[in-house]
Structures are given as structure tokens and as C-alpha cells.
């Protein structure tokens, strides 16, 4: 055993996962480590050496990973490892050879631990084992803890929206038979001090609900006969979720439909009730109130105020540590509601009920809104699909709809959604098309689109129905999914386009930065995942538009191991988190809302977040390696 110098202990405990391990386990590891030197260009590990024999922890220098399938050019490398990083964890865990060539990028010193001692340490130290088996997820948890500490909120606030509904249900549900009289039901509500009553059948299946709000609207004001069965006045349009559903899903359901309660149902049996108060007493964000304001807005001015409320809500939730996947869904859902109300108000004047166009148009969201991935900085990407009524032509319908679309786009601009500089909006006649015309456009892109044209057209493949006759968009999606899947030339071109945008990892430095020493977190960080997920979903016939859902739904068809897909997803979500934090911090400054961008100076990040960002970019390269392998690029 070698003697341990204090500087060695100081160095090793500055880096994950060793910083969270028990001291005795770190000491045990250091006692068994040897220090080795590798000259610049020397191979440290390669597939030809057989099963991995040791774990390396870089003390000084640079290690580069080379894997030809992932290269965009001859001088591009697969990954770059810096001081404090360890490798090859995956090969050691699987007791296999490494998949890449690890080469010293400069004169490099590494601590080495034998494979046998590595596996003993896995059994000794839970933090070490967790890090090795869930590398990027573990790093993300470290970062989340730091973020939460910075915002200084209680753990109850942090966890509420991420908790399963089973953890939020406070008591067994109080129910009555549907034939119970209104009077008897009200007396039970008073005695039990509850704000709602659910009618259930003999098997415990919910049939209706009566809330205190209903009592005023349906009993007191109309002065109904309280001797009649309570089911007669109950709301029978019920919203329910299973107990394993998360609180944020219940919150979104309440916001979308304007309800104050969600039933928790398992195998058709009522097991609990979750109220708006349960979800948001701690959060202090009135999501249903914002949704209600939007749904009942009767002027652009009211909607402008609602848009400001959405941004404040997002700020609050960001400060409370709400996960990026959930937060972008909240932002997109409320932006959906607001956009739908703008469209509804403007359509009422142009296409009222009875007009042949009233039931034959659909407003579609594209881009980040189509993917339910909007942040605090977002412009408009939208389009219209319409059905041509009998006696009219597509051009006649379009001429009627274009002024309407322009008014909608302008109102959305007033609400804080800037007009698209590229004119990808429904008010552009190129994107206000009939069912047949949309199929012709997609057919042209798929069958004969030039690479540059496909690059600009990619966001159209993320379309999602937002308002109107949703079946028009659904039918277009079903047709497109089937049409694209068999066209390998198109998918090959899409993949080639995607690989033109490489994650900004450096060889000498951690990152390749652009103007002002900054990275573009959207173009170089998010886009590689979005592009790959889009291609994977099109190739595997998945009809979803959300990036995370696309990756998960495509994984099995593409034979990607679930843990690998989750690593991609965690990386994507971490970059989204950095974008949201960057927007949040910028908007907190005076005039910051007008200066929101996606450019971040990595030097301003703490050491942990820089390390995770590097790991996230490596995962982006792995996603692109999968694309390169699938399409031989």
C-alpha cells in the first residue's frame, strides 16, 4: 500500500463522486491507487487490450477519446476528459473491453485502481456505486441540490409538484350513494368539514361530484328542491388520474379544464381526492386562476396581463426548483391556453357558428411550442390547416383566413410572443394550407427536398393541433408518419443535416466558445437532441412531438438500451435547465426581459455545472453517433 499525501486527499475529494463518499472509503481507495504517467499521444486504453483492467482518475493533463463512427471530421474527437474525471466506468461495470481509444492529449498523470479493487469499492460505497451506474443522473442531482440551496426554499416546496398523488391524498374519500338527497349530502359535507362530495356506486366507482362552488351555483341561487337525489345536480364530467401520477400532471389537468379537484382512481375505484389547495398552498402560484382568466378573457388587454402572469408563474416555479421537463410543459400549456383564446376571440368575428369554415380550420403550433418545450424566450411558429367546404376553392378559403391569421399573429405579438423573423406564421400564405396542400408540401420535402430546404423545414415536422378541428392535424400526422417511415433517402438527408451541428466540446479547452466567449445553449446544446429525436421518431413511426417522449418511445424500435436513452434525456434536460436559469437570471435584471438570449459564458458556471455541461455535450455526441451509425454517415 502506498502512503497517502495530504495533497492527494485534497485533490481527490474536490471531485465527484469522491466528494460525497465516506472518508474511510476514499482512504481505502487511495491506498490502493498507483500514479502513472502517459506521454502526449500515448494510448492509455483501447479495445485491442481486451477487458478493462483498471479505473483511471486524471490528476493532471488531458485524455481524448477516439471513436471513428462519431467523427464529423478526421481531427474531431469523441470526448475530452480533464483533471478529476474517471474512466472507463461502463466497461468496468460490464467487465468488457472499452469501446473507444483513450489517448493522452498532453503529458498526463493518472491515478490507477485495479478492476478487482474497483468492484470491491462498488460494494463498499453507495455514493460511488450510484455515480458509476447513473453517471449523468447523479451529477444532475448534485447540481439540483446546489440550485435548491441557492434559492433557499423548503424541501416540501421543492417536492410538491414532483410527488405522486398517493403522497398528497390526505384522507380517505367521503362519498355518498347517487340516490342520497341533496339535503343529506350537504349535511355530511358540513359535519365532515369537507369542500366536496363524490357520489359512488356500490363498487366504489365515482359517478359525480358536488363542490362548495356548485352549492352556490346549482343549489342556493336556483333554489332547487333539496329532497331530490344529489346526482341530479352533480357534475358528472369527472377528471381522474391514477395514484402514481405526479402532482404536476394534476396541476396541468386543473389548469387545462378549469377544475378545482382531481379524483385519484385505481382500477376504476375512487381512493382519494386532490384539490387545488392541496397542490398549491405551498407553491403560491394560482395556476387555475391564471387558466380561468385566460379562458374568460374578452379582450387583448386581459390576455396581455395573463401573459405577464404566466411569466411570473414561470419565474416562481424556476425559483422553487421545479424540474425543467415539468416547467417547460407548464409554460407551453399556458401559452397554449392563451393562444387558443386569442384564436377563439378572433375567429368568432370572422368565422362564427354556422359559417362553413367554423368547423373546418385548425391552428397548429410548430417548433418548441409544438414540442411543448417553450422557455421564457420564445417567438411565434404557427400554421393553419383547413378543409375546403363544398362550393369553395382552397384559394378562396385562404384569402378569407389570411387577414384573420395576421390579426392573431399581431395580438400574440402584443402578448409577448414576437413575430417570427423567418415568417413561419399562419399569416404567411405559404403556411395557411388545405389538407391536400399540406400533404403536397410534405411530399415535396420528403421525396425531393434539397438538404438546405430540409434544414429550414425541420420544425414543420413538430406540428401539433392547438385550436379548432384537431382531427385535421391528427389525420395529417397519421399520413405523414406512414409516408416518411419508408423513405430512407429523406431520413438520411435529415441525419446528415443534424450532424452538421456539432456539440461545442474542445480539445485544448473544455468548450469551443463563440462571440463574447459564449456558447449558444439552444443551437449547439438543445438542437442536437431535438434533431435526433425527430429523426428517430420519424424512422420508428412514433407520432409524438415532445423530444423526451420521442426518445423514450423510439428507443425499443431502435434497439437502444433504456439506461442509455435516460442518459440522453438527462443531458437534454440539464441544458434546458441552464437555459431556464439563464433566462430567469436575465429577466430579474432591469430591462432583462427584452435582452433574453441563449448565449452563456461557461466561465461563469460553477465547477460542478461546467462538468455536467461537458457530460451533457458528450451525450449529445453519443446521440449523434447513433445517427451516424444508423445512416452510415
FENZI-V236184 format. One record per residue. N is the residue number from 1. RES is the residue in one letter. OMEGA is omega as a letter, one per 30 degrees, with the letter a starting at -180 (* if undefined). Layout:
N_RES_OMEGA, N_RES_OMEGA
This chain:
1_X_l, 2_X_l, 3_X_a, 4_X_l, 5_X_a, 6_X_a, 7_X_l, 8_X_l, 9_X_a, 10_X_a, 11_X_a, 12_X_a, 13_X_l, 14_X_a, 15_X_l, 16_X_g, 17_X_a, 18_X_l, 19_X_a, 20_X_l, 21_X_l, 22_X_a, 23_X_a, 24_X_l, 25_X_l, 26_X_l, 27_X_l, 28_X_a, 29_X_a, 30_X_l, 31_X_a, 32_X_a, 33_X_l, 34_X_l, 35_X_a, 36_X_l, 37_X_l, 38_X_l, 39_X_l, 40_X_a, 41_X_a, 42_X_l, 43_X_l, 44_X_l, 45_X_l, 46_X_l, 47_X_a, 48_X_a, 49_X_l, 50_X_a, 51_X_a, 52_X_a, 53_X_a, 54_X_l, 55_X_l, 56_X_l, 57_X_a, 58_X_l, 59_X_a, 60_X_l, 61_X_a, 62_X_l, 63_X_a, 64_X_l, 65_X_a, 66_X_l, 67_X_a, 68_X_a, 69_X_a, 70_X_a, 71_X_l, 72_X_l, 73_X_a, 74_X_a, 75_X_l, 76_X_l, 77_X_a, 78_X_l, 79_X_l, 80_X_a, 81_X_a, 82_X_a, 83_X_l, 84_X_a, 85_X_a, 86_X_a, 87_X_f, 88_X_a, 89_X_a, 90_X_a, 91_X_l, 92_X_a, 93_X_a, 94_X_a, 95_X_a, 96_X_l, 97_X_l, 98_X_a, 99_X_a, 100_X_l, 101_X_l, 102_X_a, 103_X_l, 104_X_l, 105_X_l, 106_X_l, 107_X_a, 108_X_l, 109_X_a, 110_X_l, 111_X_a, 112_X_l, 113_X_a, 114_X_l, 115_X_l, 116_X_l, 117_X_l, 118_X_a, 119_X_l, 120_X_a, 121_X_l, 122_X_a, 123_X_a, 124_X_a, 125_X_l, 126_X_l, 127_X_l, 128_X_l, 129_X_a, 130_X_a, 131_X_a, 132_X_a, 133_X_a, 134_X_a, 135_X_a, 136_X_l, 137_X_l, 138_X_l, 139_X_l, 140_X_l, 141_X_l, 142_X_a, 143_X_a, 144_X_l, 145_X_l, 146_X_a, 147_X_a, 148_X_l, 149_X_l, 150_X_a, 151_X_l, 152_X_l, 153_X_a, 154_X_a, 155_X_l, 156_X_l, 157_X_a, 158_X_a, 159_X_a, 160_X_a, 161_X_l, 162_X_a, 163_X_l, 164_X_a, 165_X_l, 166_X_l, 167_X_a, 168_X_l, 169_X_a, 170_X_a, 171_X_l, 172_X_a, 173_X_l, 174_X_a, 175_X_l, 176_X_l, 177_X_a, 178_X_a, 179_X_l, 180_X_a, 181_X_l, 182_X_a, 183_X_a, 184_X_l, 185_X_l, 186_X_l, 187_X_l, 188_X_l, 189_X_l, 190_X_a, 191_X_a, 192_X_a, 193_X_l, 194_X_a, 195_X_l, 196_X_l, 197_X_l, 198_X_l, 199_X_a, 200_X_l, 201_X_a, 202_X_l, 203_X_l, 204_X_l, 205_X_a, 206_X_a, 207_X_a, 208_X_l, 209_X_l, 210_X_l, 211_X_l, 212_X_l, 213_X_l, 214_X_a, 215_X_l, 216_X_a, 217_X_a, 218_X_a, 219_X_a, 220_X_a, 221_X_l, 222_X_l, 223_X_a, 224_X_l, 225_X_a, 226_X_l, 227_X_a, 228_X_l, 229_X_a, 230_X_a, 231_X_a, 232_X_a, 233_X_a, 234_X_l, 235_X_a, 236_X_l, 237_X_a, 238_X_l, 239_X_a, 240_X_l, 241_X_l, 242_X_a, 243_X_a, 244_X_l, 245_X_a, 246_X_a, 247_X_a, 248_X_l, 249_X_l, 250_X_l, 251_X_l, 252_X_l, 253_X_l, 254_X_a, 255_X_a, 256_X_a, 257_X_l, 258_X_l, 259_X_l, 260_X_a, 261_X_l, 262_X_l, 263_X_l, 264_X_a, 265_X_l, 266_X_a, 267_X_l, 268_X_a, 269_X_l, 270_X_l, 271_X_l, 272_X_a, 273_X_l, 274_X_a, 275_X_l, 276_X_l, 277_X_l, 278_X_a, 279_X_a, 280_X_l, 281_X_l, 282_X_a, 283_X_a, 284_X_l, 285_X_a, 286_X_a, 287_X_a, 288_X_l, 289_X_l, 290_X_l, 291_X_l, 292_X_l, 293_X_a, 294_X_a, 295_X_a, 296_X_l, 297_X_l, 298_X_l, 299_X_l, 300_X_a, 301_X_l, 302_X_a, 303_X_l, 304_X_l, 305_X_l, 306_X_l, 307_X_l, 308_X_l, 309_X_l, 310_X_a, 311_X_l, 312_X_l, 313_X_l, 314_X_l, 315_X_a, 316_X_a, 317_X_l, 318_X_l, 319_X_a, 320_X_l, 321_X_l, 322_X_a, 323_X_a, 324_X_l, 325_X_l, 326_X_a, 327_X_l, 328_X_l, 329_X_l, 330_X_a, 331_X_a, 332_X_a, 333_X_l, 334_X_l, 335_X_l, 336_X_a, 337_X_a, 338_X_l, 339_X_l, 340_X_l, 341_X_l, 342_X_a, 343_X_a, 344_X_a, 345_X_a, 346_X_l, 347_X_a, 348_X_a, 349_X_a, 350_X_a, 351_X_a, 352_X_l, 353_X_a, 354_X_l, 355_X_a, 356_X_a, 357_X_a, 358_X_a, 359_X_a, 360_X_l, 361_X_l, 362_X_l, 363_X_a, 364_X_l, 365_X_l, 366_X_l, 367_X_a, 368_X_l, 369_X_l, 370_X_l, 371_X_a, 372_X_a, 373_X_a, 374_X_l, 375_X_a, 376_X_l, 377_X_a, 378_X_l, 379_X_a, 380_X_l, 381_X_a, 382_X_a, 383_X_l, 384_X_l, 385_X_a, 386_X_l, 387_X_a, 388_X_l, 389_X_l, 390_X_l, 391_X_l, 392_X_l, 393_X_l, 394_X_l, 395_X_l, 396_X_l, 397_X_a, 398_X_a, 399_X_l, 400_X_a, 401_X_a, 402_X_l, 403_X_l, 404_X_a, 405_X_l, 406_X_l, 407_X_l, 408_X_l, 409_X_a, 410_X_l, 411_X_l, 412_X_l, 413_X_l, 414_X_a, 415_X_l, 416_X_l, 417_X_a, 418_X_l, 419_X_a, 420_X_a, 421_X_l, 422_X_l, 423_X_l, 424_X_a, 425_X_a, 426_X_l, 427_X_l, 428_X_a, 429_X_l, 430_X_a, 431_X_l, 432_X_a, 433_X_l, 434_X_l, 435_X_a, 436_X_a, 437_X_l, 438_X_l, 439_X_l, 440_X_l, 441_X_a, 442_X_l, 443_X_l, 444_X_l, 445_X_a, 446_X_a, 447_X_a, 448_X_a, 449_X_l, 450_X_a, 451_X_a, 452_X_l, 453_X_l, 454_X_l, 455_X_a, 456_X_a, 457_X_a, 458_X_a, 459_X_l, 460_X_l, 461_X_l, 462_X_a, 463_X_a, 464_X_l, 465_X_a, 466_X_a, 467_X_l, 468_X_a, 469_X_a, 470_X_a, 471_X_l, 472_X_l, 473_X_a, 474_X_l, 475_X_l, 476_X_l, 477_X_a, 478_X_l, 479_X_a, 480_X_a, 481_X_l, 482_X_a, 483_X_a, 484_X_a, 485_X_a, 486_X_a, 487_X_a, 488_X_l, 489_X_l, 490_X_a, 491_X_l, 492_X_l, 493_X_l, 494_X_l, 495_X_l, 496_X_l, 497_X_a, 498_X_a, 499_X_l, 500_X_a, 501_X_a, 502_X_l, 503_X_a, 504_X_l, 505_X_l, 506_X_l, 507_X_l, 508_X_l, 509_X_l, 510_X_a, 511_X_l, 512_X_a, 513_X_l, 514_X_a, 515_X_a, 516_X_a, 517_X_a, 518_X_l, 519_X_l, 520_X_a, 521_X_l, 522_X_a, 523_X_a, 524_X_a, 525_X_a, 526_X_a, 527_X_l, 528_X_l, 529_X_a, 530_X_a, 531_X_a, 532_X_a, 533_X_l, 534_X_a, 535_X_l, 536_X_a, 537_X_l, 538_X_a, 539_X_a, 540_X_l, 541_X_l, 542_X_a, 543_X_a, 544_X_a, 545_X_a, 546_X_a, 547_X_a, 548_X_l, 549_X_l, 550_X_a, 551_X_a, 552_X_a, 553_X_a, 554_X_a, 555_X_a, 556_X_a, 557_X_a, 558_X_l, 559_X_l, 560_X_a, 561_X_a, 562_X_a, 563_X_l, 564_X_l, 565_X_l, 566_X_l, 567_X_l, 568_X_a, 569_X_l, 570_X_l, 571_X_l, 572_X_a, 573_X_l, 574_X_l, 575_X_l, 576_X_l, 577_X_l, 578_X_l, 579_X_a, 580_X_l, 581_X_l, 582_X_l, 583_X_a, 584_X_a, 585_X_l, 586_X_a, 587_X_l, 588_X_l, 589_X_l, 590_X_a, 591_X_a, 592_X_a, 593_X_a, 594_X_a, 595_X_a, 596_X_l, 597_X_a, 598_X_a, 599_X_a, 600_X_l, 601_X_a, 602_X_l, 603_X_l, 604_X_l, 605_X_l, 606_X_a, 607_X_a, 608_X_a, 609_X_l, 610_X_a, 611_X_l, 612_X_l, 613_X_l, 614_X_a, 615_X_l, 616_X_l, 617_X_l, 618_X_l, 619_X_l, 620_X_l, 621_X_l, 622_X_l, 623_X_a, 624_X_l, 625_X_l, 626_X_l, 627_X_a, 628_X_l, 629_X_a, 630_X_a, 631_X_l, 632_X_a, 633_X_*
